């Protein structure tokens, strides 16, 4: 299993970003003015933000894939890749 070390600052920024994403008003501000919102919480602002909607979900393709684990048909790794690609895509009301 791969372990990633995360600093305390990264954890704090992640918690703040999670709170923003869950609040409709704050989420809209993030979409409209990402540089300002990200700098307020201490995050890098040189990122591109893609906001999912009920009609559009973005699939994130990891920069690197462990070919050894793919060749070994490592189901746990495939699950990790799927979770990374889909992030927290979840909608209570799906479009018809």
N, C-alpha and C positions, 0 to 999 in steps of 0.2 A: 504494500500500500504506500502511496506517495504522501509525504507529509510536507506541508507548506508552513513556514514560520510567518506569522503575522504580527506586526508590531502593535503596541498599544494604540498608537496614533491611527493606524489603519483601521483598527477595530472601532475606535471612536468615530472616525469619518464614516465607516460603514453603517454604524448605528444611526448616525444623523441622516445619512442618505436613505436608509430604510424608513425612517420616520417621515421624511419628505415625500417619498413615493406613496406612502399610505394615506397622506392627507391630500384631498383633491385640490385645494387651493395652492398648497405648496408645490404639488406635482405640476400644476399648470405653470407656475412661476419658473420651475426648473426647465420646462419645455420651452418657454418663451425667452428666458434669459439664463442659459446654462452657465455662462462664465461667471456672472454675478453670484448666483446661488452657490456654485461650487467653491468659489473663492471664500464666501462667507463661512463655509463649514471646514475650510482648510484642505480641500481636495484639489487635485490638478484640474485646471480648466481647459487643457489642450486635448479634450476628448470630443468625440462625436456622440450625440445622444439620439437614439432612435426610440421613440415612444410607441409601444404597442397600443392598438385600439381593439375594439370588438371585432373589427373587420380585417385587421392586419397584425400579424405576429412576426417579429423578426427572429430569424434563426441565426445564432452566433456560431461560427465555425472556429474551433480552437486553432491557435497559431501553430501548435506542434501536436503531433499525434504519436504515441508510442507504438511504433510498428511491430515491435516484439510482442506486445500484449495483444495487438490486433491479430497477428498471425497465430497466437496461442488461443484465439477465441475466448479471451478473458471477459466473461459476462459482467463481472463487477466493473471492469474498466469501461465497457460499453455503457453501463449505467452511469458512471461518472461523466462520460462524454455527453450523454443525453441530458443530464442535469445541467452541465455547464452550458450546453447549447440552448436549452430552453429557459434556463434561469428560473424565474418564479412566474412563468406564464400561467395564469389562472384566472378564469372568468366565471363568476356565478351565473351570469346570463349570457348564453351564447347566442349569436345572431342566427336567425332562421334561414 
